[in-house]
Amino acid sequence: MARSLHNRSVQTRLRSLQRRVRVAGKPAGEELRALISAIDKAAKRGIIHRNAANRRKARLQKMAAALAAQK
């Protein structure tokens, strides 16, 4: 029971970090690094699947590259 509550809180934190990065017009490097680190930690602990973590990070980096190219 306690483990599932902890996993749920980690997933909620990931979603809110992703939302914060997505809503920001140009996400700061610090926010992006914090999100990628949180995704890696969740994958390492088995909260999200390793491939899902890699997919999320790839999409984030693609979004950041597209925003940088617009500049």
N, CA, C and O atoms as a GROMACS GRO file, in nm:
protein
  284
    1MET      N    1   0.082  -0.119   0.000
    1MET     CA    2   0.000   0.000   0.000
    1MET      C    3   0.087   0.126   0.000
    1MET      O    4   0.064   0.217  -0.079
    2ALA      N    5   0.186   0.131   0.088
    2ALA     CA    6   0.270   0.249   0.096
    2ALA      C    7   0.353   0.267  -0.032
    2ALA      O    8   0.375   0.379  -0.077
    3ARG      N    9   0.397   0.156  -0.089
    3ARG     CA   10   0.479   0.163  -0.210
    3ARG      C   11   0.396   0.218  -0.326
    3ARG      O   12   0.446   0.299  -0.404
    4SER      N   13   0.272   0.173  -0.338
    4SER     CA   14   0.189   0.221  -0.449
    4SER      C   15   0.157   0.370  -0.431
    4SER      O   16   0.146   0.443  -0.529
    5LEU      N   17   0.142   0.415  -0.307
    5LEU     CA   18   0.119   0.558  -0.283
    5LEU      C   19   0.243   0.639  -0.321
    5LEU      O   20   0.232   0.748  -0.378
    6HIS      N   21   0.359   0.586  -0.289
    6HIS     CA   22   0.483   0.655  -0.324
    6HIS      C   23   0.499   0.661  -0.476
    6HIS      O   24   0.534   0.765  -0.532
    7ASN      N   25   0.473   0.547  -0.544
    7ASN     CA   26   0.483   0.545  -0.689
    7ASN      C   27   0.386   0.644  -0.752
    7ASN      O   28   0.421   0.711  -0.849
    8ARG      N   29   0.265   0.653  -0.698
    8ARG     CA   30   0.166   0.746  -0.750
    8ARG      C   31   0.215   0.890  -0.735
    8ARG      O   32   0.195   0.971  -0.826
    9SER      N   33   0.278   0.921  -0.622
    9SER     CA   34   0.326   1.058  -0.602
    9SER      C   35   0.441   1.091  -0.698
    9SER      O   36   0.453   1.205  -0.744
   10VAL      N   37   0.524   0.992  -0.728
   10VAL     CA   38   0.633   1.014  -0.824
   10VAL      C   39   0.575   1.039  -0.963
   10VAL      O   40   0.621   1.128  -1.034
   11GLN      N   41   0.475   0.961  -1.002
   11GLN     CA   42   0.413   0.980  -1.133
   11GLN      C   43   0.344   1.116  -1.142
   11GLN      O   44   0.349   1.181  -1.246
   12THR      N   45   0.282   1.159  -1.034
   12THR     CA   46   0.217   1.290  -1.031
   12THR      C   47   0.321   1.400  -1.044
   12THR      O   48   0.300   1.499  -1.115
   13ARG      N   49   0.434   1.384  -0.976
   13ARG     CA   50   0.542   1.483  -0.985
   13ARG      C   51   0.597   1.491  -1.127
   13ARG      O   52   0.624   1.600  -1.178
   14LEU      N   53   0.612   1.375  -1.191
   14LEU     CA   54   0.659   1.373  -1.330
   14LEU      C   55   0.562   1.449  -1.421
   14LEU      O   56   0.604   1.528  -1.506
   15ARG      N   57   0.433   1.424  -1.403
   15ARG     CA   58   0.333   1.492  -1.487
   15ARG      C   59   0.337   1.643  -1.466
   15ARG      O   60   0.328   1.719  -1.562
   16SER      N   61   0.350   1.686  -1.342
   16SER     CA   62   0.351   1.831  -1.317
   16SER      C   63   0.480   1.895  -1.370
   16SER      O   64   0.476   2.008  -1.419
   17LEU      N   65   0.592   1.825  -1.360
   17LEU     CA   66   0.716   1.878  -1.417
   17LEU      C   67   0.705   1.887  -1.568
   17LEU      O   68   0.750   1.985  -1.628
   18GLN      N   69   0.646   1.785  -1.631
   18GLN     CA   70   0.630   1.786  -1.776
   18GLN      C   71   0.537   1.900  -1.818
   18GLN      O   72   0.562   1.968  -1.918
   19ARG      N   73   0.432   1.921  -1.742
   19ARG     CA   74   0.338   2.028  -1.774
   19ARG      C   75   0.409   2.164  -1.764
   19ARG      O   76   0.390   2.251  -1.849
   20ARG      N   77   0.491   2.181  -1.661
   20ARG     CA   78   0.563   2.307  -1.642
   20ARG      C   79   0.658   2.335  -1.758
   20ARG      O   80   0.669   2.448  -1.804
   21VAL      N   81   0.726   2.231  -1.806
   21VAL     CA   82   0.818   2.247  -1.918
   21VAL      C   83   0.742   2.274  -2.047
   21VAL      O   84   0.782   2.359  -2.128
   22ARG      N   85   0.630   2.202  -2.066
   22ARG     CA   86   0.553   2.217  -2.189
   22ARG      C   87   0.487   2.354  -2.198
   22ARG      O   88   0.483   2.413  -2.306
   23VAL      N   89   0.437   2.406  -2.087
   23VAL     CA   90   0.366   2.534  -2.087
   23VAL      C   91   0.464   2.650  -2.108
   23VAL      O   92   0.430   2.750  -2.172
   24ALA      N   93   0.584   2.636  -2.055
   24ALA     CA   94   0.685   2.742  -2.073
   24ALA      C   95   0.714   2.756  -2.222
   24ALA      O   96   0.737   2.657  -2.291
   25GLY      N   97   0.713   2.878  -2.271
   25GLY     CA   98   0.739   2.899  -2.414
   25GLY      C   99   0.874   2.844  -2.453
   25GLY      O  100   0.885   2.769  -2.550
   26LYS      N  101   0.975   2.880  -2.380
   26LYS     CA  102   1.112   2.829  -2.401
   26LYS      C  103   1.158   2.776  -2.267
   26LYS      O  104   1.199   2.855  -2.181
   27PRO      N  105   1.154   2.645  -2.245
   27PRO     CA  106   1.192   2.591  -2.114
   27PRO      C  107   1.339   2.619  -2.082
   27PRO      O  108   1.427   2.605  -2.167
   28ALA      N  109   1.362   2.658  -1.960
   28ALA     CA  110   1.499   2.682  -1.915
   28ALA      C  111   1.574   2.549  -1.912
   28ALA      O  112   1.515   2.443  -1.892
   29GLY      N  113   1.704   2.558  -1.931
   29GLY     CA  114   1.785   2.437  -1.930
   29GLY      C  115   1.777   2.364  -1.797
   29GLY      O  116   1.782   2.241  -1.792
   30GLU      N  117   1.765   2.441  -1.690
   30GLU     CA  118   1.758   2.382  -1.557
   30GLU      C  119   1.630   2.300  -1.540
   30GLU      O  120   1.633   2.190  -1.484
   31GLU      N  121   1.518   2.352  -1.589
   31GLU     CA  122   1.391   2.279  -1.579
   31GLU      C  123   1.397   2.150  -1.660
   31GLU      O  124   1.349   2.045  -1.616
   32LEU      N  125   1.456   2.159  -1.778
   32LEU     CA  126   1.466   2.042  -1.865
   32LEU      C  127   1.556   1.935  -1.801
   32LEU      O  128   1.524   1.816  -1.805
   33ARG      N  129   1.668   1.979  -1.744
   33ARG     CA  130   1.758   1.884  -1.677
   33ARG      C  131   1.691   1.818  -1.558
   33ARG      O  132   1.707   1.698  -1.535
   34ALA      N  133   1.615   1.896  -1.481
   34ALA     CA  134   1.546   1.840  -1.364
   34ALA      C  135   1.443   1.736  -1.407
   34ALA      O  136   1.428   1.632  -1.342
   35LEU      N  137   1.372   1.764  -1.514
   35LEU     CA  138   1.272   1.669  -1.563
   35LEU      C  139   1.336   1.541  -1.614
   35LEU      O  140   1.289   1.432  -1.584
   36ILE      N  141   1.442   1.554  -1.691
   36ILE     CA  142   1.511   1.435  -1.744
   36ILE      C  143   1.568   1.352  -1.630
   36ILE      O  144   1.563   1.229  -1.634
   37SER      N  145   1.621   1.418  -1.529
   37SER     CA  146   1.674   1.347  -1.412
   37SER      C  147   1.562   1.272  -1.339
   37SER      O  148   1.580   1.157  -1.299
   38ALA      N  149   1.448   1.336  -1.322
   38ALA     CA  150   1.335   1.272  -1.254
   38ALA      C  151   1.284   1.153  -1.334
   38ALA      O  152   1.248   1.051  -1.276
   39ILE      N  153   1.282   1.165  -1.467
   39ILE     CA  154   1.239   1.053  -1.552
   39ILE      C  155   1.336   0.937  -1.537
   39ILE      O  156   1.294   0.822  -1.525
   40ASP      N  157   1.466   0.967  -1.539
   40ASP     CA  158   1.567   0.861  -1.525
   40ASP      C  159   1.555   0.791  -1.390
   40ASP      O  160   1.565   0.668  -1.382
   41LYS      N  161   1.533   0.867  -1.284
   41LYS     CA  162   1.521   0.807  -1.151
   41LYS      C  163   1.397   0.718  -1.142
   41LYS      O  164   1.401   0.610  -1.083
   42ALA      N  165   1.287   0.764  -1.201
   42ALA     CA  166   1.165   0.683  -1.198
   42ALA      C  167   1.184   0.553  -1.275
   42ALA      O  168   1.135   0.448  -1.233
   43ALA      N  169   1.256   0.560  -1.386
   43ALA     CA  170   1.282   0.439  -1.464
   43ALA      C  171   1.376   0.345  -1.389
   43ALA      O  172   1.357   0.223  -1.390
   44LYS      N  173   1.474   0.401  -1.324
   44LYS     CA  174   1.570   0.318  -1.250
   44LYS      C  175   1.500   0.243  -1.136
   44LYS      O  176   1.536   0.130  -1.104
   45ARG      N  177   1.401   0.307  -1.075
   45ARG     CA  178   1.330   0.245  -0.963
   45ARG      C  179   1.213   0.159  -1.008
   45ARG      O  180   1.144   0.099  -0.925
   46GLY      N  181   1.190   0.153  -1.140
   46GLY     CA  182   1.084   0.068  -1.191
   46GLY      C  183   0.945   0.129  -1.184
   46GLY      O  184   0.846   0.058  -1.200
   47ILE      N  185   0.936   0.259  -1.162
   47ILE     CA  186   0.806   0.324  -1.153
   47ILE      C  187   0.747   0.341  -1.292
   47ILE      O  188   0.626   0.324  -1.312
   48ILE      N  189   0.832   0.375  -1.388
   48ILE     CA  190   0.791   0.374  -1.528
   48ILE      C  191   0.886   0.282  -1.604
   48ILE      O  192   0.998   0.258  -1.560
   49HIS      N  193   0.841   0.231  -1.716
   49HIS     CA  194   0.922   0.138  -1.794
   49HIS      C  195   1.040   0.212  -1.858
   49HIS      O  196   1.031   0.330  -1.892
   50ARG      N  197   1.150   0.140  -1.874
   50ARG     CA  198   1.272   0.200  -1.930
   50ARG      C  199   1.248   0.258  -2.070
   50ARG      O  200   1.295   0.368  -2.100
   51ASN      N  201   1.175   0.184  -2.153
   51ASN     CA  202   1.148   0.235  -2.288
   51ASN      C  203   1.056   0.356  -2.286
   51ASN      O  204   1.071   0.447  -2.368
   52ALA      N  205   0.962   0.359  -2.193
   52ALA     CA  206   0.873   0.475  -2.180
   52ALA      C  207   0.953   0.597  -2.138
   52ALA      O  208   0.927   0.708  -2.184
   53ALA      N  209   1.051   0.577  -2.050
   53ALA     CA  210   1.136   0.688  -2.008
   53ALA      C  211   1.218   0.741  -2.125
   53ALA      O  212   1.229   0.862  -2.144
   54ASN      N  213   1.275   0.650  -2.204
   54ASN     CA  214   1.353   0.692  -2.320
   54ASN      C  215   1.266   0.766  -2.421
   54ASN      O  216   1.310   0.863  -2.482
   55ARG      N  217   1.143   0.719  -2.438
   55ARG     CA  218   1.051   0.784  -2.532
   55ARG      C  219   1.016   0.925  -2.485
   55ARG      O  220   1.013   1.019  -2.564
   56ARG      N  221   0.989   0.939  -2.356
   56ARG     CA  222   0.957   1.072  -2.302
   56ARG      C  223   1.074   1.168  -2.318
   56ARG      O  224   1.055   1.284  -2.357
   57LYS      N  225   1.194   1.119  -2.290
   57LYS     CA  226   1.312   1.206  -2.302
   57LYS      C  227   1.337   1.245  -2.447
   57LYS      O  228   1.374   1.359  -2.475
   58ALA      N  229   1.316   1.151  -2.539
   58ALA     CA  230   1.336   1.181  -2.681
   58ALA      C  231   1.237   1.288  -2.727
   58ALA      O  232   1.274   1.378  -2.802
   59ARG      N  233   1.114   1.276  -2.684
   59ARG     CA  234   1.012   1.375  -2.724
   59ARG      C  235   1.043   1.512  -2.665
   59ARG      O  236   1.023   1.614  -2.730
   60LEU      N  237   1.092   1.514  -2.541
   60LEU     CA  238   1.130   1.641  -2.479
   60LEU      C  239   1.244   1.707  -2.555
   60LEU      O  240   1.241   1.827  -2.582
   61GLN      N  241   1.345   1.628  -2.589
   61GLN     CA  242   1.460   1.683  -2.659
   61GLN      C  243   1.422   1.730  -2.799
   61GLN      O  244   1.475   1.829  -2.848
   62LYS      N  245   1.329   1.657  -2.862
   62LYS     CA  246   1.281   1.699  -2.993
   62LYS      C  247   1.208   1.833  -2.984
   62LYS      O  248   1.225   1.920  -3.070
   63MET      N  249   1.125   1.848  -2.880
   63MET     CA  250   1.052   1.972  -2.859
   63MET      C  251   1.149   2.088  -2.832
   63MET      O  252   1.133   2.197  -2.887
   64ALA      N  253   1.248   2.063  -2.748
   64ALA     CA  254   1.346   2.168  -2.716
   64ALA      C  255   1.426   2.208  -2.840
   64ALA      O  256   1.456   2.325  -2.860
   65ALA      N  257   1.461   2.111  -2.924
   65ALA     CA  258   1.535   2.141  -3.046
   65ALA      C  259   1.450   2.222  -3.143
   65ALA      O  260   1.500   2.313  -3.209
   66ALA      N  261   1.320   2.189  -3.150
   66ALA     CA  262   1.232   2.264  -3.240
   66ALA      C  263   1.216   2.408  -3.193
   66ALA      O  264   1.211   2.500  -3.274
   67LEU      N  265   1.207   2.427  -3.062
   67LEU     CA  266   1.195   2.563  -3.008
   67LEU      C  267   1.323   2.641  -3.031
   67LEU      O  268   1.318   2.761  -3.060
   68ALA      N  269   1.437   2.575  -3.019
   68ALA     CA  270   1.565   2.643  -3.042
   68ALA      C  271   1.582   2.679  -3.190
   68ALA      O  272   1.643   2.781  -3.222
   69ALA      N  273   1.528   2.596  -3.278
   69ALA     CA  274   1.540   2.622  -3.422
   69ALA      C  275   1.451   2.740  -3.466
   69ALA      O  276   1.483   2.808  -3.563
   70GLN      N  277   1.342   2.762  -3.394
   70GLN     CA  278   1.253   2.873  -3.426
   70GLN      C  279   1.319   3.007  -3.402
   70GLN      O  280   1.285   3.107  -3.465
   71LYS      N  281   1.411   3.009  -3.312
   71LYS     CA  282   1.477   3.133  -3.270
   71LYS      C  283   1.554   3.200  -3.376
   71LYS      O  284   1.613   3.305  -3.352
   0.00000   0.00000   0.00000
